[in-house]
Amino acid sequence: MSAWIMLLLAVAFEIAGTALLKLSDGFARWEWGALAVGAYILSLWFFAPALKTIPVGIAYAVWVGLGILAAAVIGGVFFNQQLDLVQYLCIALILIGAVGLRLTTDA
């Protein structure tokens, strides 16, 4: 499987883990917390082999950048957490950086 596909799967499970962690209410709802831990484990399971090919700084920046964007969207759509314009612009800059790193990496 391509390293970039592995990285995208890692991102997807990290995003799921973050949403599940929110649903756990600080682990007060342990079932959601346990699912969050499982999602984070799967995220690392896919992230580690991606690092064999993709430079660690690039992989981590893409992983975190996409996670930030998705967390902001999920927060707004599912948890009614609104950001202001400056916060959205900052997230856009992170996304631009992540895409730029992907486009300039040969791995």
Summary of the structure (lengths in Angstrom):
residues: 107
radius of gyration: 14.7
end to end distance: 13.3
largest distance: 44.3
contacts: 309
relative contact order: 0.16
helix: 79%
strand: 0%
